[in-house]
Amino acid sequence: MSEPLMCYCTCPDAAVARRIAEVLVEEGVAACVNLVPGLVSVYRWQGTVEAADEVLLLAKTDRAHYPALEAAIRREHPYELPEVVAVCIAAGSPQYLEWLHASLI
């Protein structure tokens, strides 16, 4: 099985986050996507410190599906440079990880 990943992506609002989450699951590049509202991001953009209310997406996928997941986010996301970051899932419930892999297309 391909290495499981947790992918992070911030979105400007709940509607955008929901649309992207549904696309990722429908296209089979994420097994599950959690939407976490109430996030405040502080970042530097074009030389200025900015702050924005955002919704965080937590998408569960694997290394084999990551390129398609990133491409789908870039296609659907309104930001010029969307945050797409993946970290390895070092351990997890064997049954959950089996479900994760079985849910990807």
C-alpha positions, 0 to 999 in steps of 0.5 A: 500500500502507498504511504498514507498522508494528511494534507492541509489546505486553508480556504477563504470560507466554508462554501469554498472549503465544502466544494473542494472537499466534495470534489476531492472525495468524489474524484477519489483522491481523498478518502475523507476531508474534515472542515475545521472552521474558526481558523485565523491565519497570520502570514506574510504576502507580498511583503506585508503581514496579513491576517485572515479568517479561514477554514482548514481542510484536512484531507486523508490520502496516500502518496500515490494520489497526492499529485491528483489531489494537489492538482484538484485543489489548485484547479478549484481553489480561488487563491493565487497560491493555495496552501497544500501541505502533506505530512506522513501518517506515521501510525494509525488504526489498521482498520482505518488505514485499510478503509482509507486505501480502499476509499481512494480511486 
